[in-house]
Amino acid sequence: MVVKPYLFLCGVLGFREKKISLAEGALVKDLLAVLRVQYGLPERISFGRADLVFFDGEHPVGLQILINGASIKQQQGIMTPLRDG
């Protein structure tokens, strides 16, 4: 699976494009767990007195997650299955 963060997330994660191996049948929540643990995707980022919140628990709230250009919000959210392609 190829992950392509955009804008300032490239700097946060340390890459512009990365191939990440996940088990067959992996879900968006599995990918997010890998990004949080292995690549340091934070729960929030502070900008002075303001915070940009990315997660409410395990649910992304400040992230736009697209799979082949389609938002996971119009699919099954973090339970959306991932596949190569």
WONORQUI-V48148 format. One line per field, one symbol per residue. psi: psi as a letter, one per 20 degrees, with the letter a starting at -180 (. if undefined). Layout:
psi=???
This chain:
psi=pppnqrcihghghjqhpppppqqpjqrghgghgghgghjkorhqppndiqqophqncipphjpopqolipqihjckcijpqqqq.
